[in-house]
Each structure stands twice: as C-alpha cells, then as structure tokens.
Amino acid sequence: MWSELWHITSLEVLDLSSNSLSGSIPSEFGQLFNLRMLFLHSNNLSGKLPAEIGLLKNLQALKIGNNMLSGDITPFIGNLTNLSVLGLGYCEFNGSIPFEIGTLKHLISLDLQQNKLSGSIPDSIFGIEELENLVVSNNLLDGNIPSSLASLRSLKVLNLANNSFSGSIPVALSDLTNLVYLNLLGNRFNGEIPSEINKLVLLENVDLSRNNLSGAVSLLNSQLKNLKTLVLSDNALTGNIPDSFCFENSNLQQIFLARNKLSGRFPIELLNCSSLQQLDLSGNGFEGDLPSTLDDLNYLTDLLLNSNSFTGSIPPQIGNMSSLEEVYLFDNKLTGAIPKEIGKLQKLSIIFLYDNQMSGSIPNELTNCTSLTEIDFYGNHFIGPIPKDIGSLKNLAVLHLRQNFLWGPVPESLGYCKSLKLLALADNNLSGSLPSSLGQLSELSTITLYNNSLEGPLPLSFSILKSLKIINFSNNKFNGTIFPLTGLVSLTALDLTNNSFSGPIPSRLSRNLRRLRLAHNELTGYVPSELGELTELNFLDLSHNNLTGELSAQLFNCSKLQHFLVNDNKLTGTITPLIGNLQELGELDLSSNNLYGEIPAELVTCHRLLKLSLHNNNLSGKIPQDIGNLTFLYVLNLQRNNLSGPIPSTIQKCSKLYELRLSENLLTSDIPQELGALHELQVILDLSKNGLSGEIPSSIGDLMKLERLDLSSNHLRGEIPSSLEKLTSMHILNLSYNHLQGSIPQCFSGFPLSSFKDNNELCGSPLLSCSSRQETSKLSKAAEIGIIVAIVLTSMVICLIMMYIMLRMWSNWRNVSVSISDGGGNEHDRDEVRWVHGNDKKVGQYWKVDSVALVRSKASRCVFQLKEDSE
C-alpha cells in the first residue's frame, strides 16, 4: 500500500488517522516534498520516527500521536520550519525533548503528553513566541520552571501535569496574560501559590493539585472572574477561604480543596458562588455546624464535606437543593436524625453518611428519592426498622446499613430492589427469618448479615442467586441445612460461622470458593472428599462441629490452602503425609479430635506455617527432628498428647515463636539449652507434666519477653538459675512438683507459694527463708539426740526396777522353801506340796537355776535395748 504513495509527489494532505495501520513509518515519506499536513495518529504504528521526516520542509501540521512509536524524537524535526502543529502525544518516546524544536518559530501547538520523555524542558522552547498550546503532561520531566517561560506571551494552554517538576511556581507565570488553562498537578512544586496569578483574568481552569504547596488559598474568584474550575486538592494549604473569595454572578462551577490542612468553620464565603455545581472540601479540619443557608447553592450537584470535624445535624434546608445528586458527609461528627426533607431530592443518587454519630430512625421519606443508587449509613446510631417501602428504590445498587442499632425483620419489599448488588445489614439487632423475596435479587453479588439475631432456615429461593459471590451470615441463629446454597456457582466466600446449621456438609459447592467457614455449628457426617476439587480454596474452617471419620486424601489437593481448621470435632485416623502438599499453609489446627499415630515428617516441609495446633489428640512418637524447618512459626501447641522422646534442639531455628506449649506429654531427657535462642517467646513456655529431667537451662534467662513459664510436674533438679532473674516481664511462674533445691531468687518472692510447691529442698520467699530452714534443721537434730537419751535412761530405769522385783521374788521363794523343809505338816499337805513342787532338792535347784536365768535374760534384754536406743 505504502509504495503507491511515493509516486504522488504533489500530495499536500495525507490523513490516515484512526485506522489499524501497523509496522513502522516508512522513510520514503521524505519523498513527499509538497506535504503540508500529515495525520497518522490513532493507529498501531511502531518503531522510531524516521529522520527523513525532516525533509518535509513544507509541512505545517504533523500529528502521529496515539501509536506505539518509541525511541528518541529525531532532532531533524527541527528542519520543519513551517510547522505550526506538532502532535507526538500518547506514544512511547523516550530520551529528552530535542533542543531543535525551539527552532520551530511558527509552532502554535506542541503536544508531547503521555510519553517517557525525561530531563528538563529545553530553554529554546521558551523562544517560540507564537506558541499557544504547550502540553508535556505525563512524562518523566523534572527541574525548575525557568522565568523565561514569561516570554511565551501567546500561551493559552500550559499543561505540565504528572511530571517531577520542582521548586516554587514562578511569579513569571503572571505575565502569561492570555493563559486560559493552567495544569501543574502531580509534581513537586512547593512554597506558596503566587498571588500574582490573580492577574491572569482570562484563566478558566486552574489545577495545582497533588503538589507540596503551602500557605493560604491566595487565588480569588473575585479577580479571576472567568474562572470555572479551581483544583487545589492534595497539598498542605492552611487557614480558611478568604472573605473576598467569590463575587455575585460568579461563573465558578467547580471548587476542589480536598485533603489540605484548611480549618475553621464552614466557609460562608463559598455561598456567594451561586453557580457552583461541585464543592469538595473533604479531608480537611473544618468544624462546627453546617450552615442552614447551604441551600443558597441552588445548582450544586455534588457536595463533598466528608472527613472533617463538622458537628450538629444536617440542616433540613438540604431538601431545597433540588439539583443535588451526590452527598458525601461521612467521617464527621454529625449528630441528630436524617431530616425528612431529604425525601424531596428526586435527583439524589448517592448519599454517604457513614462514620458519624447520627441517631433516630431512617425516615421512610428517603424511599421517595427514587434515583438513589447507593446508600451507606454504616457506623452510626440509627434505630428502628429498615423502611418498609425500601423496595421503591428500583435503582438501588448498594445498601450499607451495617453497625447501627436497627431492629425488626428484613423487609419483604427489599426483594423489589432488583438492581441491588451489595446488601450489608451486619452488626445490628435484626430478627426474624429472611424473606423468600430476596431470591428475586438476581444482580446481588454480596450479602452480609452477620452479628444479628436472624433465625430460621435459609429460603430455598437463594439457590437461584447465580450472581452471589460473597455470603456472610455468621453469628446469627439460623438453623436447618445449608443445601439452599449449593447451586451458587459464582460463590467465592461463604461464612456461616456460629449458627445452628445441622446435617452434613454438601458435597456440591461452588468450585470458585476461596473461603469456606462453617465453624461453630451442629454439622455432622464426614468431611466431603469433593472439597478437594475446590482448587481455589485458601481458607477452610470446619471447627467446632460434630464431624466424624477420617480426612479424605483428596482434601489435600487444595494446594492454595492457607488456613486449615478442623479442630474440636470427632475426627479419627492419622495425619496423612499428604499434608506436605499444602505448601501455602499458614495455619493448621487439628486439635481436640481423636487423631492418633505419629506427626508425619512431611508436615515440617510446610515452610510457611505460622500456627501449628495439634493439641488434645492421641498422637504418639517423637516430635519431628526437623521441626526447626518451620522458621516462620509463631505458635506451636502440641500439649495433651502421648508424644515421647526429647525436645528437638533444632527448635531453636523457630526463632519467631512467641507461644510454645508441649505440656502433658511423655517427653523425657533434659530441657535443651537451645530453647534460650527463642528470643521472641512471649505468651508462654509450657513444658509441664512431662518426664523431663536434669537442671533448668540457664539460657531460659535469655527469654526476656516471656510472660508465663510453666515447668511443673517434671523431674527437674538442681538450683533455679540466677539468670532467670532477667525475666522481668514474667507474671506467671510454676516450678512446682520437681526436685529443685537451693535458694529461690529474691525477684521471685512475689510469686505464690504454689509456684514452688513440692520441691522439698527449696528455700527462700515465698517458702521458709533459708536461715530459718537451717535453724529448724539444727533444732531437729538436738531434739533427736534428746529423745534417744530419754529412751535410753527410761529403759535403764525400767530394767533396774524389773531386776529389783525379780530379786525380791527370788528372796521370798527361798524363805518359803526353807520353812517347808523345816516344818512337818500332815500327809495331805506334803503330798500336795510334792504334786506342786516335786522333790525338794530338785525343786530347789529348778527354781534356783531358772530364777537366775530369768533374771539374767531380762537384764541382758534391757542392755540390748539400751544399745539399740543409743544407736
């Protein structure tokens, strides 16, 4: 196609704009010497601008913008001395602006916007006295604006927006008396706005936003009488609006002063700008009541006063502002009720009152504003029911009433708001069941009703809401099954936490689900293996239900899972090695189930784990030796299992741990010194109720942030390390039921007696002082010796008394025996004596021998007893 053009050398005008031309610009264009106008803009041309373009000496207009041209702008463009219009905008040119452009003395319009040009504007350009339009916005230009800019006396449009120009705005701008449009937004200009700019009486549009300008608002509409738009947002301007800012019959239509440091009461001076259509004072420090004369701004369509400190109530006169379309009063300190007069605003489409302190009921008159598309009253103190005629707002797309004190049911008429996309009624006191009419909201994308008192089963009509993406019904009183939600194919987030839903988890849920939270319900049955098909799932919380059975292997195909919570159920089986497939896992909670077997080594390959909770199960075996691979771990809870063996020393690599619970297991061996490397441990270190032995490692004293330490019910011995005195943050300590000895460090005297109970060799406060214990020990020894001496003396006395008695008995017997042998007596008496005693001689010998033996036996027994007592 191009080749046929080169023969038409008489061609003066060539317009190929707005086609689909591609490829590079042919160098043969340089052969068309008679061309006066060349328009190639709005195509798909690429490559560099050919140097041969500089051969077109008769060219007056060159517009090749809105392509994909790149590289440097050829300096040969300076040869086009007859050029009046140069349009190279919306390409990908880089490098600097050619100095040679300054030789184009007849240039009226220079458009270089939306490229990647860098450096400063060459001074030569400021010598183009006929230049009317200078547009270099959206590049990478920098440097100061030189005062030589003032030489561009014909300039009407100056657009330097979105570059990196710096320094102050030059006063020389005031010499550009023909200037109509001035745009310096998005640079790094600082200092005050020169008041001399007020001399530019032809100015219609001024945008100095997104700079670092300070000082007062010095531009006055009373002098800039043609001004229609003033944009000074996103600076650091201070003070209030000047008294003489506006004049009657002003043409000013738009004022944007958002996100500055302006202060004071609402600037009454602005009410003189009677033609004003858009007013944005948001993000400042204005305070006080809104003026009742606000309705003087009859033509106002957009009122943005948000993010200030306005107080008082919305004046009822707002109902007279019949042109109002958008009202943004959020993030203030407004009180009182919504005036009923607001119902007169037939053009109102958006009203945002959120984050205030407003009260009263939402007036039913609001439903007369049939143009409303968005309502946001979040975070106020509104009471009463949702207006029953809310269904009159057929165009309503957003209804956000969260965090108020609304009560009563969800209105049946809400189902007639068929344009509704977001319904947020959470954090209220709503009750009753959901109306089936909600099934008519075919455009509904998000519905949040959490933290209310809604009840009953879910309407079956919910199953046809094919546009629904987010459902949050948590913390209500819903019951029944969740099967009405099974047909929602677009669903990405489902949260039904803390209700009374029952029955099994449906096996058919949206495959687009990213968040599934069904915790704290009464769900039963198995965890469906089909959940493993939810490949986008990153949050799964089924905790606190009555789920049974084993976790399906298919479930571990959810490789994007970051939160996996199935704790507090009745699950059985082992932890599968497939857990290692969940490489994105950040939180794993399998606690309070009936799981058994060993902790698989594959678990410690989940390197992104932040929280691991396996407590309250029947797990056995050792803690994985490579537990230290979980270097991002913040919480490790393995307590109340049957884990055995030592605590792995590699745990020191879990340097971010701030909570470690290993209590109530069967762990043995010494506490590893390496625990002292866990410097972030803060919440608790709990190793209690195990079989740990050895001494308390002195390195525990390096855990400076630790608040609770429990080493109780182990077999620890030795002294409490003095290094523990460094644990100044600790407020709970339990070392009881061990074999510790020695003195308790003085700094622990404030802990209760129970902290050290059943360590028999410990002393010091709160136990007995060590000196008292020594004295008590000495007294006990003396008492022991005294008792022994007393026993010995008593035994000797008893033995002597018995010996005395026996000797007396023997002496009496001797006397009797002599008397019988010497005296006769009758026959009968003799026979009786013989029957009793036998032969006199023998009898005497018998008693003599046995009596002495008896006395000796008693005496020797006393002596033996004395020896034992003395020993």
Residue pairs with C-beta under 8 A, 6 or more apart in sequence:
2 26
2 28
3 28
5 11
5 14
5 28
5 32
6 28
6 31
6 32
8 32
9 31
9 32
9 33
9 34
10 34
11 32
11 34
11 35
12 34
12 35
12 36
12 37
12 58
13 35
13 36
13 37
14 32
14 35
14 37
14 38
14 39
15 37
15 39
16 39
16 40
16 43
17 39
17 40
17 41
17 42
17 43
17 63
18 41
18 42
18 43
19 42
19 43
20 43
20 44
21 40
21 43
21 44
21 45
22 43
22 44
22 45
22 46
23 45
23 46
23 47
24 45
24 46
24 47
24 48
24 50
25 40
25 45
25 47
25 49
25 50
25 53
25 64
25 69
26 50
27 50
27 51
27 52
28 52
29 35
29 38
29 50
29 52
29 53
29 56
30 50
30 52
30 53
30 54
30 55
30 56
31 55
32 56
33 55
33 56
33 57
33 58
34 58
35 56
35 58
35 59
36 58
36 59
36 60
36 61
37 59
37 60
37 61
38 56
38 59
38 61
38 62
38 63
38 64
39 61
39 63
39 64
40 63
40 64
40 67
41 63
41 64
41 65
41 66
41 67
41 87
42 65
42 66
42 67
43 66
43 67
44 67
44 68
45 64
45 67
45 68
45 69
46 67
46 68
46 69
46 70
47 69
47 70
47 71
48 69
48 70
48 71
48 72
48 74
49 64
49 69
49 71
49 73
49 74
49 77
49 88
49 93
50 74
51 74
51 76
52 76
53 62
53 74
53 76
53 77
53 80
54 74
54 76
54 77
54 78
54 79
54 80
55 79
56 62
56 80
57 79
57 80
57 81
57 82
58 82
59 80
59 82
59 83
60 82
60 83
60 84
60 85
61 83
61 84
61 85
62 77
62 80
62 83
62 85
62 86
62 87
63 85
63 86
63 87
64 87
64 88
64 91
65 87
65 88
65 89
65 90
65 91
65 111
66 89
66 90
66 91
67 90
67 91
68 91
68 92
69 88
69 91
69 92
69 93
70 91
70 92
70 93
70 94
71 93
71 94
71 95
72 93
72 94
72 95
72 96
72 98
73 88
73 93
73 95
73 97
73 98
73 112
73 117
74 98
75 98
75 99
75 100
76 100
77 83
77 86
77 98
77 100
77 101
77 104
78 98
78 99
78 100
78 101
78 102
78 103
78 104
79 100
80 86
80 104
81 103
81 104
81 105
81 106
82 106
83 104
83 106
83 107
84 106
84 107
84 108
84 109
84 130
85 107
85 108
85 109
86 101
86 104
86 107
86 109
86 110
86 111
87 109
87 111
88 111
88 112
88 115
89 111
89 112
89 113
89 114
89 115
89 135
90 113
90 114
90 115
91 114
91 115
92 115
92 116
93 112
93 115
93 116
93 117
94 115
94 116
94 117
94 118
95 117
95 118
95 119
96 117
96 118
96 119
96 120
96 122
97 112
97 117
97 119
97 121
97 122
97 125
97 136
97 141
98 122
99 122
99 124
100 124
101 107
101 110
101 122
101 124
101 125
102 122
102 123
102 124
102 125
102 126
102 127
102 128
103 124
104 128
105 127
105 128
105 129
105 130
106 130
107 128
107 130
107 131
108 130
108 131
108 132
108 133
109 131
109 132
109 133
109 135
110 125
110 128
110 131
110 133
110 134
110 135
110 136
111 133
111 135
112 135
112 136
112 139
113 135
113 136
113 137
113 138
113 139
113 159
114 137
114 138
114 139
115 138
115 139
116 139
116 140
117 136
117 139
117 140
117 141
118 139
118 140
118 141
118 142
119 141
119 142
119 143
120 141
120 142
120 143
121 136
121 141
121 143
121 145
123 146
123 148
125 131
125 134
126 146
126 148
126 149
126 151
126 152
127 151
128 152
129 151
129 152
129 153
129 154
130 154
131 152
131 154
131 155
132 154
132 155
132 156
132 157
132 178
133 155
133 156
133 157
134 152
134 155
134 157
134 158
134 159
135 157
135 159
136 159
136 160
136 163
137 159
137 160
137 161
137 162
137 163
137 183
138 161
138 162
138 163
139 162
139 163
140 163
140 164
141 160
141 163
141 164
141 165
142 163
142 164
142 165
142 166
143 165
143 166
144 165
144 166
144 167
144 170
145 160
145 165
145 167
145 169
145 170
146 170
147 170
147 171
147 172
148 172
149 170
149 172
149 173
149 176
150 170
150 172
150 173
150 175
150 176
152 176
153 175
153 176
153 177
153 178
154 178
155 176
155 178
155 179
156 178
156 179
156 180
156 181
157 179
157 180
157 181
158 176
158 179
158 181
158 182
158 183
159 181
159 183
160 183
160 184
160 187
161 183
161 184
161 185
161 186
161 187
161 207
162 185
162 186
162 187
163 186
163 187
164 187
164 188
165 184
165 187
165 188
165 189
166 187
166 188
166 189
166 190
167 189
167 190
167 191
168 189
168 190
168 191
168 192
168 194
169 184
169 189
169 191
169 193
169 194
169 197
169 208
169 213
170 194
171 194
171 196
173 179
173 182
173 194
173 196
173 197
173 200
174 194
174 196
174 197
174 199
174 200
176 200
177 199
177 200
177 201
177 202
178 202
179 200
179 202
179 203
180 202
180 203
180 204
180 205
181 203
181 204
181 205
182 197
182 200
182 203
182 205
182 206
182 207
182 208
183 205
183 206
183 207
184 207
184 208
184 211
185 207
185 208
185 209
185 210
185 211
185 231
186 209
186 210
186 211
187 210
187 211
188 211
188 212
189 208
189 211
189 212
189 213
190 211
190 212
190 213
190 214
191 213
191 214
191 215
192 213
192 214
192 215
192 216
192 218
193 208
193 213
193 215
193 217
193 218
193 219
193 232
194 218
195 218
195 219
197 203
197 206
197 218
197 219
198 218
198 219
198 220
198 223
198 224
199 223
200 224
201 223
201 224
201 225
201 226
202 226
203 224
203 226
203 227
204 226
204 227
204 228
204 229
205 227
205 228
205 229
206 219
206 224
206 227
206 229
206 230
206 231
207 229
207 231
208 231
208 232
208 235
209 231
209 232
209 233
209 234
209 235
209 256
210 233
210 234
210 235
211 234
211 235
212 235
212 236
213 232
213 235
213 236
213 237
214 235
214 236
214 237
214 238
215 237
215 238
215 239
216 237
216 238
216 239
216 242
217 232
217 237
217 239
217 241
217 242
217 245
217 257
217 262
218 242
219 227
219 230
219 232
220 242
220 244
220 245
221 227
221 230
221 245
221 246
221 247
221 250
221 252
221 273
222 244
222 245
222 246
222 247
225 247
225 250
225 251
226 251
227 251
227 252
228 251
228 252
228 253
228 254
229 252
229 253
229 254
230 252
230 254
230 255
230 256
231 254
231 256
232 256
232 257
232 260
233 256
233 257
233 258
233 259
233 260
233 280
234 258
234 259
234 260
235 259
235 260
236 260
236 261
237 257
237 260
237 261
237 262
238 260
238 261
238 262
238 263
239 262
239 263
239 264
240 262
240 263
240 264
240 265
240 267
241 257
241 262
241 267
241 269
241 270
242 269
243 269
244 269
245 267
245 269
245 270
245 272
245 273
246 252
246 269
246 270
246 272
246 273
247 272
248 272
248 274
249 274
249 275
250 272
250 273
250 274
250 275
250 276
251 275
252 273
252 275
252 276
253 275
253 276
253 277
253 278
254 276
254 277
254 278
255 270
255 273
255 276
255 278
255 279
255 280
256 278
256 280
257 280
257 281
257 284
258 280
258 281
258 282
258 283
258 284
258 304
259 282
259 283
259 284
260 283
260 284
261 284
261 285
262 281
262 284
262 285
262 286
263 284
263 285
263 286
263 287
264 286
264 287
264 288
265 286
265 287
265 288
265 289
266 281
266 286
266 288
266 289
266 290
266 291
266 305
266 310
267 281
267 286
268 291
268 293
270 276
270 279
270 297
271 291
271 293
271 294
271 296
271 297
273 297
274 296
274 297
274 298
274 299
275 299
276 297
276 299
276 300
277 299
277 300
277 301
277 302
277 323
278 300
278 301
278 302
278 304
279 297
279 300
279 302
279 303
279 304
279 305
280 302
280 304
281 304
281 305
281 308
282 304
282 305
282 306
282 307
282 308
282 328
283 306
283 307
283 308
284 307
284 308
285 308
285 309
286 305
286 308
286 309
286 310
287 308
287 309
287 310
287 311
288 310
288 311
288 312
289 310
289 311
289 312
289 313
289 315
290 305
290 310
290 312
290 314
290 315
291 315
292 315
292 317
293 317
294 315
294 317
294 318
294 321
295 317
295 318
295 320
295 321
297 321
298 321
298 322
298 323
299 323
300 321
300 323
300 324
301 323
301 324
301 325
301 326
301 347
302 325
302 326
302 328
303 321
303 324
303 326
303 327
303 328
303 329
304 326
304 328
305 328
305 329
305 332
306 328
306 329
306 330
306 331
306 332
306 352
307 330
307 331
307 332
308 331
308 332
309 332
309 333
310 329
310 332
310 333
310 334
311 332
311 333
311 334
311 335
312 334
312 335
312 336
313 334
313 335
313 336
313 337
313 339
313 358
314 329
314 334
314 336
314 338
314 339
314 342
315 339
316 339
316 340
316 341
317 341
318 324
318 327
318 339
318 341
318 342
318 345
319 339
319 340
319 341
319 342
319 343
319 344
319 345
320 341
320 344
321 345
322 344
322 345
322 346
322 347
323 347
324 345
324 347
324 348
325 347
325 348
325 349
325 350
325 371
326 348
326 349
326 350
326 351
327 348
327 350
327 351
327 352
328 350
328 352
329 352
329 353
329 356
330 352
330 353
330 354
330 355
330 356
330 376
331 354
331 355
331 356
332 355
332 356
333 356
333 357
334 353
334 356
334 357
334 358
335 356
335 357
335 358
335 359
336 358
336 359
336 360
337 358
337 359
337 360
337 361
337 363
338 353
338 358
338 360
338 362
338 363
338 366
339 363
340 363
340 365
341 365
342 348
342 351
342 363
342 365
342 366
342 369
343 363
343 365
343 366
343 367
343 368
343 369
344 368
345 369
346 368
346 369
346 370
346 371
347 371
348 369
348 371
348 372
349 371
349 372
349 373
349 374
349 395
350 372
350 373
350 374
351 369
351 372
351 374
351 375
351 376
352 374
352 376
353 376
353 377
353 380
354 376
354 377
354 378
354 379
354 380
354 400
355 378
355 379
355 380
356 379
356 380
357 380
357 381
358 377
358 380
358 381
358 382
359 380
359 381
359 382
359 383
360 382
360 383
360 384
361 382
361 383
361 384
361 385
362 377
362 382
362 384
362 386
362 387
362 401
362 406
363 387
364 387
364 388
364 389
366 372
366 375
366 387
367 387
367 389
367 390
367 392
367 393
368 392
369 393
370 392
370 393
370 394
370 395
371 395
372 393
372 395
372 396
373 395
373 396
373 397
373 398
373 419
374 396
374 397
374 398
375 393
375 396
375 398
375 399
375 400
375 401
376 398
376 400
377 400
377 401
377 404
378 400
378 401
378 402
378 403
378 404
378 424
379 402
379 403
379 404
380 403
380 404
381 404
381 405
382 401
382 404
382 405
382 406
383 404
383 405
383 406
383 407
384 406
384 407
384 408
385 406
385 407
385 408
385 409
385 411
386 401
386 406
386 408
386 410
386 411
386 414
386 425
386 430
387 411
388 411
388 413
389 413
390 396
390 399
390 411
390 413
390 414
390 417
391 411
391 412
391 413
391 414
391 415
391 416
391 417
392 413
392 416
393 417
394 416
394 417
394 418
394 419
395 419
396 417
396 419
396 420
397 419
397 420
397 421
397 422
397 443
398 420
398 421
398 422
399 414
399 417
399 420
399 422
399 423
399 424
399 425
400 422
400 424
401 424
401 425
401 428
402 424
402 425
402 426
402 427
402 428
402 448
403 426
403 427
403 428
404 427
404 428
405 428
405 429
406 425
406 428
406 429
406 430
407 428
407 429
407 430
407 431
408 430
408 431
408 432
409 430
409 431
409 432
409 433
409 435
410 425
410 430
410 432
410 434
410 435
410 438
410 449
410 454
411 435
412 435
412 437
413 437
414 420
414 423
414 435
414 437
414 438
414 441
415 435
415 436
415 437
415 438
415 439
415 440
415 441
416 437
416 440
417 441
418 440
418 441
418 442
418 443
419 443
420 441
420 443
420 444
421 443
421 444
421 445
421 446
421 467
422 444
422 445
422 446
423 441
423 444
423 446
423 447
423 448
424 446
424 447
424 448
425 448
425 449
425 452
426 448
426 449
426 450
426 451
426 452
426 472
427 450
427 451
427 452
428 451
428 452
429 452
429 453
430 449
430 452
430 453
430 454
431 452
431 453
431 454
431 455
432 454
432 455
432 456
433 454
433 455
433 456
433 457
433 459
434 449
434 454
434 456
434 458
434 459
435 459
436 459
436 460
436 461
437 461
438 444
438 447
438 459
438 461
438 462
438 465
439 459
439 460
439 461
439 462
439 463
439 464
439 465
440 461
441 465
442 464
442 465
442 466
442 467
443 467
444 465
444 467
444 468
445 467
445 468
445 469
445 470
446 468
446 469
446 470
447 468
447 470
447 471
447 472
448 470
448 471
448 472
449 472
449 473
449 476
450 472
450 473
450 474
450 475
450 476
450 495
451 474
451 475
451 476
452 475
452 476
453 476
453 477
454 473
454 476
454 477
454 478
455 476
455 477
455 478
455 479
456 478
456 479
456 480
457 478
457 479
457 480
457 481
457 484
458 473
458 478
458 480
458 482
458 484
458 485
459 484
460 484
461 484
462 468
462 484
462 485
462 488
463 484
463 485
463 486
463 487
463 488
464 487
465 488
466 487
466 488
466 489
466 490
467 490
468 488
468 490
468 491
469 490
469 491
469 492
469 493
469 512
470 491
470 492
470 493
471 485
471 488
471 491
471 493
471 494
471 495
471 496
472 493
472 495
473 495
473 496
473 499
474 495
474 496
474 497
474 498
474 499
474 517
475 497
475 498
475 499
476 498
476 499
477 499
477 500
478 496
478 499
478 500
478 501
479 499
479 500
479 501
479 502
480 501
480 502
480 503
481 501
481 502
481 503
481 506
482 496
482 501
482 503
482 505
482 506
482 518
483 503
483 506
485 491
485 494
485 506
485 509
486 506
486 508
486 509
488 510
489 510
489 511
489 512
490 510
490 512
491 509
491 510
491 512
491 513
492 510
492 512
492 513
492 514
492 515
492 536
493 513
493 514
493 515
494 509
494 510
494 513
494 515
494 516
494 517
494 518
495 515
495 517
496 517
496 518
496 521
497 517
497 518
497 519
497 520
497 521
497 541
498 519
498 520
498 521
499 520
499 521
500 521
500 522
501 518
501 521
501 522
501 523
502 521
502 522
502 523
502 524
503 523
503 524
503 525
504 523
504 524
504 525
504 526
504 528
505 518
505 523
505 525
505 527
505 528
505 531
505 542
505 547
506 528
507 528
507 529
507 530
508 530
509 516
509 530
509 531
509 534
510 534
511 533
511 534
511 535
511 536
512 536
513 534
513 536
513 537
514 536
514 537
514 538
514 539
515 537
515 538
515 539
516 531
516 534
516 537
516 539
516 540
516 541
516 542
517 539
517 540
517 541
518 541
518 542
518 545
519 541
519 542
519 543
519 544
519 545
519 565
520 543
520 544
520 545
521 544
521 545
522 545
522 546
523 542
523 545
523 546
523 547
524 545
524 546
524 547
524 548
525 547
525 548
525 549
526 547
526 548
526 549
526 552
527 542
527 547
527 549
527 551
527 552
527 555
527 566
527 571
528 552
529 552
529 553
529 554
529 555
530 554
531 537
531 540
531 552
531 554
531 555
531 558
532 552
532 554
532 555
532 556
532 557
532 558
533 554
533 557
534 558
535 557
535 558
535 559
535 560
536 560
537 558
537 560
537 561
538 560
538 561
538 562
538 563
538 584
539 561
539 562
539 563
540 558
540 561
540 563
540 564
540 565
540 566
541 563
541 565
542 565
542 566
542 569
543 565
543 566
543 567
543 568
543 569
543 589
544 567
544 568
544 569
545 568
545 569
546 569
546 570
547 566
547 569
547 570
547 571
548 569
548 570
548 571
548 572
549 571
549 572
549 573
550 571
550 572
550 573
551 566
551 571
551 573
551 576
553 576
553 578
556 576
556 578
556 579
556 581
556 582
557 581
558 582
559 581
559 582
559 583
559 584
560 584
561 582
561 584
561 585
562 584
562 585
562 586
562 587
562 608
563 585
563 586
563 587
564 582
564 585
564 587
564 588
564 589
565 587
565 588
565 589
566 589
566 590
566 593
567 589
567 590
567 591
567 592
567 593
567 613
568 591
568 592
568 593
569 592
569 593
570 593
570 594
571 590
571 593
571 594
571 595
572 593
572 594
572 595
572 596
573 595
573 596
573 597
574 595
574 596
574 597
574 598
574 600
575 590
575 595
575 597
575 599
575 600
575 603
575 614
575 619
576 600
577 600
577 601
577 602
578 602
579 585
579 588
579 600
579 602
579 603
579 606
580 600
580 602
580 603
580 605
580 606
582 588
582 606
583 605
583 606
583 607
583 608
584 608
585 606
585 608
585 609
586 608
586 609
586 610
586 611
587 609
587 610
587 611
588 603
588 606
588 609
588 611
588 612
588 613
588 614
589 611
589 613
590 613
590 614
590 617
591 613
591 614
591 615
591 616
591 617
591 637
592 615
592 616
592 617
593 616
593 617
594 617
594 618
595 614
595 617
595 618
595 619
596 617
596 618
596 619
596 620
597 619
597 620
597 621
598 619
598 620
598 621
598 622
599 614
599 619
599 621
599 623
599 624
599 638
599 643
600 624
601 624
601 626
603 612
603 624
604 624
604 626
604 627
604 629
604 630
605 629
606 630
607 629
607 630
607 631
607 632
608 632
609 630
609 632
609 633
610 632
610 633
610 634
610 635
611 633
611 634
611 635
612 630
612 633
612 635
612 636
612 637
612 638
613 635
613 637
614 637
614 638
614 641
615 637
615 638
615 639
615 640
615 641
615 661
616 639
616 640
616 641
617 640
617 641
618 641
618 642
619 638
619 641
619 642
619 643
620 641
620 642
620 643
620 644
621 643
621 644
621 645
622 643
622 644
622 645
622 646
622 648
623 638
623 643
623 645
623 647
623 648
623 662
623 667
624 648
625 648
625 650
626 648
626 650
627 636
627 648
627 650
627 651
627 654
628 648
628 650
628 651
628 652
628 653
628 654
629 650
629 653
630 636
630 654
631 653
631 654
631 655
631 656
632 656
633 654
633 656
633 657
634 656
634 657
634 658
634 659
635 657
635 658
635 659
636 654
636 657
636 659
636 660
636 661
636 662
637 659
637 661
638 661
638 662
638 665
639 661
639 662
639 663
639 664
639 665
639 686
640 663
640 664
640 665
641 664
641 665
642 665
642 666
643 662
643 665
643 666
643 667
644 665
644 666
644 667
644 668
645 667
645 668
645 669
646 667
646 668
646 669
646 670
646 672
647 662
647 667
647 669
647 671
647 672
647 675
647 687
647 692
648 672
649 672
649 673
649 674
650 674
651 657
651 660
651 672
651 674
651 675
651 678
652 672
652 674
652 675
652 677
652 678
654 678
655 677
655 678
655 679
655 680
656 680
657 678
657 680
657 681
658 680
658 681
658 682
658 683
658 705
659 681
659 682
659 683
659 684
660 678
660 681
660 684
660 685
660 686
661 684
661 686
662 686
662 687
662 690
663 686
663 687
663 688
663 689
663 690
663 710
664 688
664 689
664 690
665 689
665 690
666 690
666 691
667 687
667 690
667 691
667 692
668 690
668 691
668 692
668 693
669 692
669 693
669 694
670 692
670 693
670 694
670 695
670 697
671 687
671 692
671 694
671 696
671 697
671 700
671 711
671 716
672 697
673 697
673 698
673 699
674 699
675 685
675 697
675 699
675 700
675 703
676 697
676 698
676 699
676 700
676 701
676 702
676 703
677 699
677 702
678 685
678 703
679 702
679 703
679 704
679 705
680 705
681 703
681 705
681 706
682 705
682 706
682 707
682 729
683 707
683 708
684 706
684 707
684 708
684 709
684 710
684 732
685 700
685 703
685 706
685 708
685 709
685 710
686 708
686 710
687 710
687 711
687 714
688 710
688 711
688 712
688 713
688 714
688 734
689 712
689 713
689 714
690 713
690 714
691 714
691 715
692 711
692 714
692 715
692 716
693 714
693 715
693 716
693 717
694 716
694 717
694 718
695 716
695 717
695 718
695 719
695 721
696 711
696 716
696 718
696 720
696 721
696 724
696 735
696 740
697 721
698 721
698 722
698 723
699 723
700 706
700 709
700 721
700 723
700 724
700 727
701 721
701 722
701 723
701 724
701 725
701 726
701 727
702 723
702 726
703 709
703 727
704 726
704 727
704 728
704 729
705 729
706 727
706 729
706 730
707 729
707 730
707 731
707 732
708 730
708 731
708 732
708 733
709 727
709 730
709 732
709 733
709 734
710 732
710 733
710 734
711 734
711 735
711 738
712 734
712 735
712 736
712 737
712 738
713 736
713 737
713 738
714 737
714 738
715 738
715 739
716 735
716 738
716 739
716 740
717 738
717 739
717 740
717 741
718 740
718 741
718 742
719 740
719 741
719 742
719 743
720 735
720 740
720 742
720 743
720 744
720 745
720 748
720 762
722 745
724 745
724 748
725 745
725 746
725 747
728 747
733 748
733 751
733 755
734 754
734 755
735 755
735 756
735 759
736 754
736 755
736 756
736 757
736 758
736 759
737 757
737 758
737 759
738 758
738 759
739 759
739 760
739 761
740 756
740 759
740 761
740 762
741 759
741 761
741 762
742 761
742 762
742 763
743 762
743 763
743 764
743 770
744 756
744 762
744 763
744 764
744 765
744 766
744 767
745 764
746 764
746 765
748 755
748 765
749 764
749 765
749 766
750 766
751 766
752 766
753 766
753 767
755 766
756 762
756 766
756 767
763 769
763 770
763 772
763 773
764 770
768 776
788 869
788 870
791 869
792 866
792 869
792 870
795 862
795 865
795 866
795 869
796 862
796 866
798 862
799 858
799 859
799 861
799 862
799 863
799 865
799 866
802 858
802 862
803 855
803 858
803 859
803 862
806 851
806 854
806 855
806 858
807 855
809 851
810 851
810 852
810 855
813 847
813 851
817 840
817 843
817 844
817 847
820 833
820 840
821 840
825 833
837 843
838 846
